[in-house]
Amino acid sequence: MRHPDEVPVLSDGDVVLRAHRLDDADAIVEQCTDPVSVRWTTVPLGYTHDMAVDWVKETIPAGWADGSEYTFAIEATHPGGVRRFGGSLSLRDRGDRRAEVAFGAHHAVRGRGVMTTAVSLLLDWGFDTLDLETMIWLANVGNEASRRVAAKSGFTFGGTPHRWLPHRGEYVDAWVATLHRDDPRPGRQSVQGTGR
């Protein structure tokens, strides 16, 4: 699929998943330099505006083009009433109709259910449009906010692989959970959108 032309727009109330745009770059830098994002994700340290532009112009479109990673921008209303970039989430191809779900929120929209809604939309799209069979979620042990989103999205937790995730030059223990297309999901959303 071509980015941004063939990236669908998925929505549920205030939460919209869409293609990333160059005007998201400042908010991407805000997210990627936020201490919580730095603590729990592998975002490069010292993240700059140029890095954000390269990610939007090169890395994300390459993932859509070869099907290796479908990355959406989240748009939601920030405090003060302004609608803008609120994070990113991806489906990373793991072969045999399996994908890994990965996500990160801008600090302004955390704790408001935005990411749970966004993940639900992504899961619907992955199962219904990409015909995925099973999805996996992984996070560093201790990332309680990410774990809450996975739990609310219907994932089943299954152990703690020892020193599994690479993180800033070392390997850390991981939480892991899976979701099959036939598993029950609380509050399953219907996908509304344009494009494929």
C-alpha positions as CSV (number, residue, x, y, z in Angstrom):
1,M,0.0,0.0,0.0
2,R,1.2,3.5,-0.7
3,H,1.6,6.0,2.0
4,P,-0.2,8.4,2.4
5,D,-2.7,7.8,-0.5
6,E,-3.8,4.3,0.4
7,V,-3.7,4.6,4.2
8,P,-7.3,4.3,5.5
9,V,-8.8,6.7,7.9
10,L,-10.4,4.9,10.8
11,S,-12.5,6.7,13.5
12,D,-14.4,6.2,16.6
13,G,-15.7,9.4,18.2
14,D,-12.8,11.7,19.0
15,V,-10.1,9.2,18.0
16,V,-9.0,9.1,14.4
17,L,-6.3,6.9,12.9
18,R,-4.8,8.3,9.7
19,A,-1.5,8.7,7.8
20,H,1.3,10.7,9.4
21,R,1.9,14.2,8.0
22,L,4.9,16.4,8.0
23,D,3.0,18.9,10.2
24,D,2.9,16.2,12.9
25,A,6.7,16.5,13.3
26,D,6.8,18.9,16.2
27,A,4.3,16.8,18.2
28,I,6.3,13.6,17.3
29,V,9.4,15.2,18.8
30,E,7.4,16.2,21.9
31,Q,6.3,12.5,22.3
32,C,9.7,11.1,21.6
33,T,11.5,13.3,24.1
34,D,9.0,12.8,26.9
35,P,10.6,10.9,29.8
36,V,7.9,8.2,29.8
37,S,8.4,7.5,26.1
38,V,12.2,7.4,26.6
39,R,11.8,5.1,29.6
40,W,9.6,2.5,28.0
41,T,10.3,2.6,24.3
42,T,13.3,2.3,22.0
43,V,12.9,5.8,20.5
44,P,16.3,7.2,19.8
45,L,17.8,9.4,22.5
46,G,18.1,13.1,21.6
47,Y,15.2,12.9,19.1
48,T,15.2,15.8,16.7
49,H,12.8,17.4,14.2
50,D,14.9,16.0,11.4
51,M,14.5,12.5,12.8
52,A,10.7,13.0,12.9
53,V,10.7,14.3,9.3
54,D,12.8,11.3,8.1
55,W,10.5,8.9,9.9
56,V,7.4,10.4,8.3
57,K,8.9,10.8,4.8
58,E,11.0,7.6,4.6
59,T,10.6,5.0,7.3
60,I,6.8,4.9,7.6
61,P,6.1,4.9,3.8
62,A,8.7,2.1,3.4
63,G,6.8,-0.1,5.9
64,W,3.5,0.5,4.1
65,A,5.0,-0.2,0.7
66,D,6.5,-3.6,1.6
67,G,3.9,-4.6,4.2
68,S,6.4,-5.0,7.0
69,E,4.9,-2.4,9.3
70,Y,1.6,-0.5,9.0
71,T,2.0,2.6,11.1
72,F,-0.9,5.0,11.8
73,A,-0.9,8.4,13.4
74,I,-3.5,9.0,16.2
75,E,-5.4,12.3,16.1
76,A,-7.4,13.3,19.1
77,T,-8.4,16.4,21.0
78,H,-5.8,17.7,23.4
79,P,-6.5,19.7,26.6
80,G,-7.6,23.1,25.5
81,G,-9.7,21.7,22.7
82,V,-7.1,21.6,19.9
83,R,-7.1,18.5,17.7
84,R,-3.7,17.3,16.8
85,F,-1.3,14.3,16.7
86,G,-1.7,12.1,19.8
87,G,0.6,9.2,19.2
88,S,1.4,6.4,16.8
89,L,0.6,2.7,16.6
90,S,1.7,-0.1,14.3
91,L,1.0,-3.6,13.1
92,R,4.4,-5.3,12.5
93,D,4.3,-8.3,10.2
94,R,5.5,-11.5,11.9
95,G,4.6,-13.8,9.1
96,D,2.0,-16.5,8.7
97,R,-0.9,-14.0,9.3
98,R,0.6,-12.9,12.6
99,A,1.5,-9.3,13.7
100,E,2.9,-7.5,16.6
101,V,0.9,-4.5,18.0
102,A,3.1,-1.6,19.1
103,F,2.0,1.8,20.3
104,G,3.0,5.0,22.0
105,A,1.0,8.0,23.2
106,H,1.7,11.7,23.3
107,H,1.7,12.8,26.9
108,A,-1.2,15.2,26.4
109,V,-3.7,12.4,25.7
110,R,-2.5,9.7,28.2
111,G,-5.0,8.4,30.7
112,R,-8.1,9.4,28.7
113,G,-8.8,6.1,26.9
114,V,-7.4,7.4,23.6
115,M,-4.9,4.6,23.1
116,T,-7.4,1.9,24.1
117,T,-9.8,3.2,21.4
118,A,-7.0,3.5,18.9
119,V,-5.8,-0.1,19.5
120,S,-9.4,-1.4,19.1
121,L,-9.6,0.3,15.7
122,L,-6.3,-1.1,14.7
123,L,-7.2,-4.6,15.8
124,D,-10.5,-4.5,13.8
125,W,-8.6,-3.3,10.7
126,G,-5.9,-6.0,11.1
127,F,-8.3,-8.8,11.5
128,D,-10.9,-7.6,9.0
129,T,-8.8,-6.0,6.3
130,L,-5.4,-7.8,6.6
131,D,-7.1,-11.1,7.5
132,L,-4.7,-11.6,10.4
133,E,-5.1,-14.7,12.6
134,T,-3.2,-13.7,15.8
135,M,-1.6,-10.6,17.2
136,I,1.0,-10.3,19.9
137,W,1.8,-7.5,22.3
138,L,5.2,-7.2,24.1
139,A,6.4,-4.6,26.6
140,N,9.2,-4.1,29.1
141,V,8.2,-5.5,32.5
142,G,6.9,-2.7,34.5
143,N,5.2,-0.8,31.7
144,E,1.8,-0.8,33.5
145,A,0.1,1.7,31.2
146,S,0.8,-0.4,28.1
147,R,-0.3,-3.5,30.0
148,R,-3.6,-1.8,30.9
149,V,-4.3,-1.0,27.2
150,A,-3.5,-4.6,26.2
151,A,-5.8,-6.0,28.9
152,K,-8.7,-3.6,28.0
153,S,-8.2,-4.7,24.4
154,G,-8.8,-8.4,25.2
155,F,-5.2,-9.7,25.1
156,T,-4.4,-12.9,27.1
157,F,-1.2,-12.7,29.1
158,G,1.2,-15.6,29.0
159,G,4.4,-15.4,30.9
160,T,7.5,-13.3,31.2
161,P,10.3,-14.1,28.7
162,H,13.6,-13.5,30.5
163,R,15.9,-10.9,28.8
164,W,13.9,-10.9,25.6
165,L,13.5,-7.3,24.5
166,P,16.5,-5.2,23.4
167,H,16.5,-1.9,25.2
168,R,19.3,0.7,25.1
169,G,22.1,-1.8,24.8
170,E,20.8,-4.5,27.1
171,Y,18.1,-7.1,27.0
172,V,15.2,-6.7,29.5
173,D,12.4,-9.0,30.7
174,A,9.2,-8.8,28.7
175,W,5.5,-9.1,29.3
176,V,3.8,-10.9,26.5
177,A,0.1,-11.3,25.5
178,T,-1.7,-12.6,22.5
179,L,-5.1,-12.1,20.8
180,H,-6.6,-14.5,18.3
181,R,-9.2,-13.2,15.8
182,D,-11.9,-15.4,17.5
183,D,-11.1,-14.3,21.0
184,P,-13.7,-12.1,22.8
185,R,-12.9,-8.4,23.0
186,P,-14.6,-6.0,25.3
187,G,-16.5,-3.2,23.5
188,R,-15.5,-4.4,20.0
189,Q,-15.6,-1.3,17.7
190,S,-16.7,-1.4,14.1
191,V,-14.3,0.1,11.6
192,Q,-15.6,3.2,9.9
193,G,-13.4,4.8,7.3
194,T,-12.2,5.5,3.9
195,G,-9.7,3.8,1.8
196,R,-8.8,0.2,2.0
